[in-house]
Amino acid sequence: MLSIDNELLAAVGAIAAAAPPTPPAVGDWKTRRANIDAVYGGLAASATLDDGEVDAVDFTVPSSEGHTLPLRLYKPTKTPHALVVYLHGGGFIAGSVDGYDRLCRHYASEAGVAVIAVDYRLAPESPFPAAVDDCVATVRWAIEHAAERVPGARVAVMGDSAGGGLAAATALVCRDREIGPLAAQILIYPMLDDRTAAADPAVEPFLGWSVADNITGWQTYLGTRYGTDDVPASASITRADSLHDLPATYLEVGQLDLFCAETVAYAKRLIDHNVTVHLSIRPGAIHGFDQFAPESRVARSAIADRVAFLKNL
């Protein structure tokens, strides 16, 4: 019988107690954005920085449609061996680099990598392909200009939740446009498949990101394409015919996450297409477990595994 990790249960209980008694209706992205940003804001406010010495600088690069894209570069004191483009979560409709400041600093400090956090455009104000355009523009800039800021560094793309889905789509676009090479894609409980519209009944009671949330996020991002066969692989990686020649892939998901099945299916397809895969499934873990309970044993173990992978880029 499935059950939630005890340390996560306490953290999730506190968050659930503060949540509205009635979840927002499908399609209500405004309430979801407010709720997500409030949670991330609270987590950021309570976080303790333990980044050693990490310098952060904000700058911009051009993206599609004349958009000026805000980025934040984190550099550890020691010379980094890799430059990781990090894409935040938020269901395509919420989130920002500020909500991920602590996490990006931690990866930079502990793994000895430079990190570029991307403030990509959100839906519905900027639906597909704006977000993936921003992510690809950042990777292109990183590959072309890494030598200026991080000499000798290899470039990888990393993200969680919707950011994980964007990272996977970005890697695919970079492959197709011959932008690269990318050293790896690191996908943390990634939002990969626009067709996920139901949950395993055994898992549903534990979902932090629900079926209704997922439908809303994809609807908002895809617009009129949602629910049709007109969704390109650059929006939803599960639509790709071939995954050959993608970079080495780190995949991680909680067993009590709506995205568990699609993550495992993606890992299997990558293996079938001769891509090196590292897959971790965390028993008792829900969506966002490392954000909600960063001091829990399962979160510390997961972050340590990610850091080890980044060290070996």
N, C-alpha and C positions, 0 to 999 in steps of 0.2 A: 504493500500500500504506500502511495506517495505521501510525503509529508515535508513541510518546510523546515529548513535548518533552524534550530532553536534560537541562535543569535540573530538571525534575520527576522524571526517572528517578532521579537521585541521591537526592533527598529520599524518594521512595517506596521505594527500595531499603533505606534505613535503617529506615523504619517496618516494612517487610515482614520484615526480619531479626529484629526484636523481637517479631513476632507469633507466636502458637502455630502449630506446623506443620500442624495439622488445624483447618479452620474449624469453627465451631459448627454443629450441626444446625439445620435449619429448625424454627422455633418456640422455639429457645433464646434468649429475650430477655435472660435474666439475664447470660449470658456476653457477649452483644453490648453490653449496657449497661456492664458493667465495662470492656470493651475500648474502647468509644467514650469513656467518661469518662476512662480512663487516657491516651488519645491527646490529648484536649483539655486535660487537666491538665498533661501534659508540654509541650504547645505554649504554654500560658499561662505556665508557669514559666520558659520560655526566652525569652519575648517581652520586647522592649525598648519601654517606653512612650515615644512621641514625640508626645504629645497636645497640645503647646503648653500651654495652660491650660484644662483642662476640669474643671468641678466635677461630682461625682456624688453623688446622694442617693438612699437607699432609702426607699420608702414602700409602702403597700398600698392596694388598692381592693377593693370587694366584687364577687364574681362569682356565678355560679349556684350553687344548692344551699347557700347560706350560706358558700361558700368565700371565704377572705381571700387575695387574690392579690398576691404580692410583685412589685414593679416597681423598676426602677432608672432614674433620669433623669440623662442626661448633658447638660450645658449648656456651650457654648463661651464664652469671655470676651466675644467680640463678640455683639451681639444676634442671635439666630438668626431666620431667615426662615421656617423650616419645623420641624415636629415630626414625627419619623419613629418609628413604632411598629415595633420590631425583634423578630423571632421567630427564635430560634435553631434550628439543626439538631439531628439526633440520631435520626432515624427514628421519631419519636413516642414512643420508649422511653428516650431518654437526653438528655444535654445540660443546660446551665443558663446563667444569665446570667453567672456567673463565668468560664466558658470563652470567652465572647465579649466580655469586658471590654476587651481591647486593641482589637478591631475596632470596637466601638461608640465608643470614645474617638477612634479615628482618623477615623471618619466625622464625628463632631461637630466635631473640630478642623479637618479639611481642607475639609469642605463647608459649615461654618458653620450646621449644623442642630442642633437639640436631638434627642436620641434617648431613647426609652423602651424599655428591654429588658424583656421579659416572661418571668417564671418560670412559664410555663403548666404545668398538670398533665400528667403523663406516664401513658401506658399501660404495663402493664395495670391498675395500681392505679386509674387514672381513664381509662377508655376514652372513645371518641367518645360524646357531643359535648363533654366537659369542656374539652379544649384549645381548640377553636374558640370555646366560650363565653367562656373567659378572654381570648382575643384580641379578640373583639368587645367585651367589657366594657372592655378597655383603650382601644380606638379610641373607644368612646362617651365614656369619661371624658376622653380627650384632646380630643375635639371640644367637649365641654361645658365643660372647665376649662382649655383651652390659654391663654386670655386671662389667666388668673391667673399662670401660670408662664412663658409664652412669648407675650407680647402680639403680636397680628397674624399669628401663624404659621399657615401652611396645614398640614394633617395628611395624612401618607402612611403606607402600611403596607409593610414590607419584611421579607424573610426569605430564608434559604437552606435547601436540601434540604427536610426535613420542614417547616421554618419557612417555606419558600417556598410549599409546598402549603397551609399554614395561612393564609398571607397572602392567597393567591388565594381560598380559601374565605371568609375574613373579609371581603374586598372584596365578594364575592357576597352574603353575609348582610347586610352593611351596605346594599347596594343594595336588597335586598328589604325590609328593615325601615326604609328611608329614614333611615339614620344617615349623616350626612355633611354636606357633600360631602368625598370623599377626593380629594386632589390627584393621587395616583398609587399604583400598586402596583409594587414593585421586587422581582422574583423571581429569585433566584440559584440556578442548577441545581435547580429546584424539583421536589419529589416530588408529582406531580399526579394520577396515574392508578393506582387500586387494581388495575387489570386487567393491569398490566405484570408478566408472569411468565415472560418469556423475553428473551434478549439476542441481538443480531446476533452471529454467530460471529466476525466480524472484530473486534468490539469487546470481546468477553467476556474475553480474556486481560488486558485493561487495567483491568477494573472494580475500583474501590476500594469501591464499594457494590454487592454482588453481587445476583443474582436471589434467592438464598436469604435474604440480608439483607432485600431488599425485600418478599418474601412474609411474612417474620416480622414486619416493622414494620407492614404493613397488617393482617395477621391479629390482631396484638396490639391495634391501635387500633380495628379494626372489630368484633372478637369474632365472634359468630355471623352477622353480616351479610356477612362476607368470602366472596367467591366467589358471591354471589347478586346478583339484580337489585334488592335492597332497600337499596342504598347511595345515600344522598342526595347531592346536589351540594354540600351544606355539609360533607361529608366528603371527597369527591373531585370537584374542579371539572370534570373531564371528563364528569361525569354531567349537567351543566347543559344544559337545552334552549336557553336564550338567554344570550348574553354581552353583549347590548346594554346600553349605559349604564354599563359598568364604566369605571373611571378609566384614564387614560393608563398604559401598561404598559411597563416595562423588563424584558426577559427575557434571561438569559445562561446558557449551558451549554457545557461542554466537549464536543468531538466524540467523545471516548472515555468518555462518561458514559452509564450505563444510561438516564438521563432525557433524553437528547438528542432522541430521536424524539418523545416525548410533549410536550416543550417546544416543538418546532417545530410539532407538530400544534395545540397550544393557541394559538400565535402566529397560525397560519393562521385558526383559528376566530375569534379576536379581530378580525383584519383583516376577515373576512367579515361581522362584526357591527358594523363601523364604529367600532372602538376604535383609538385611536392606539397604535402598537406600535413599540418599539425592540428589535430582536433581534440579539444577538451570539452567534456560535458560535465557540468558541476551538479552533483546530486543535491537536492534540497534548495537549489538557488533559483530565485525569481529574476525577472527582468530588472536590470539596474541595481542588482544586489550590492555591487562594489561601491556605488554612489550612496546608497541608503545606509549601509553598515560597513564603512571602510575598515573598521578595526576588527571585524569578525574574522574568524579563522579562514572561512571560505574566501572572503575577499582578499585577505592578505596572501593566501596561497595563489589565487588567480593573478593578482598584480605581480607577485614574484615571478610567476611563469612568463608573463608578458615582458617584464624587465629582462629576464634571461634571454628570451627570443630577440629582443631589441639589441642586447649586448652582442649577439652573434651575427648581426646583419653584415 
